[in-house]
Amino acid sequence: MNKPNPSSHLPAPMAISAYATRPTRFTLFLREFLPWQLIRFAVINLKIVRMTLRNERSH
């Protein structure tokens, strides 16, 4: 386990919980892979459309 930076202004328990991990190679790949981004874009937009349609039906 990585120890918090001793020069940090946060108390030790908070410094540990504020620690950010580095993304894996696969995560970085998915962030830059255009076909995956298009799929995620479509899924998120379909969820938004579904929520909007549900809201409009309730009125």
C-alpha positions, -999 to 999 in steps of 0.1 A, spaced: 0 0 0 13 34 -9 18 58 20 4 92 19 27 121 10 42 133 43 41 169 31 4 167 26 -17 191 47 -44 164 53 -45 141 83 -32 106 76 -66 89 73 -79 115 50 -47 115 29 -51 77 24 -87 81 13 -79 109 -10 -53 88 -28 -60 84 -65 -50 52 -83 -34 53 -117 -55 39 -146 -46 6 -161 -34 2 -197 -67 -13 -206 -86 17 -191 -64 41 -210 -70 21 -242 -108 23 -238 -106 60 -232 -89 65 -265 -106 37 -286 -132 55 -308 -156 26 -314 -159 21 -277 -165 58 -272 -193 57 -298 -210 27 -281 -209 44 -247 -222 77 -263 -251 58 -278 -259 39 -246 -259 71 -225 -280 89 -250 -306 61 -251 -308 62 -213 -314 99 -214 -341 96 -241 -358 68 -221 -359 89 -190 -373 119 -209 -400 98 -225 -410 83 -191 -412 118 -176 -433 131 -205 -458 102 -202 -463 109 -165 -476 144 -172 
